[in-house]
Amino acid sequence: MQDRLMTLKEVAAYLNLNERTVLKLAAEGPLPAVKVGSQWRFRKATIDAWLDDQMLGITRRYVEPPRAGDSPRLLLELATCFGPDHIIPELTARTKTTVVEELAAHAHQLGLVRDKTWFVGALIERENVMPSATGNGIAFLHTLQRNPEQVVRPFMVLGRSRGGVDFDALDGRPTHLFFVLGLKYNELHLPWLTKLSQMLAGPEAVQALLAAPDAEAIYAVLSEAERKLRAAPMATTS
């Protein structure tokens, strides 16, 4: 069964970690778990979602994802999956569910997904397992399972809410920027998503995106942040 309760021993084997490490991660909070009496219990779907975020670079990495050989990964540019027309500069939605619906409708209107109803349901399914709002006013929404038949090509759409929406963020604060990731295959790592997380690591990046007057300006802010990130390693070695 896909979603079931797992024991400490089963999770340790599943993650290829020793039980002491799993216990420490559960007790300190990074690993989603619940303590029933003296025993820890874990939902498999929640563990998979947490592991997915680790692999995608959305959250701080506590475990190393498995590597499929040593072949180099292509460092994708944001422009390969994102453009100004992918941006909703001011969401009309004011609740979690309606934000998801508005963003999914935009992706469908752009021809990026074939079935809007499927996409809404798949995004909400992920939210029910683990909220995608990581704090700092940002959420990274994506589906639990990849569906190459429904996703026309890998993409990202962005919705902005200057007023903010309660999106069950980890820091308890409103979420303003909603990045929706349309993932076509079961990639273990997406370099452009890791770059995005790094680009938005500081509060000044969020403020610049909130201050941008329109979709073109929002895109320009992200493009400039990407350029600076790309130039950073060259600066440190010069």
Summary of the structure (lengths in Angstrom):
residues: 238
radius of gyration: 18.3
end to end distance: 53.7
largest distance: 56.6
contacts: 692
relative contact order: 0.13
helix: 45%
strand: 17%
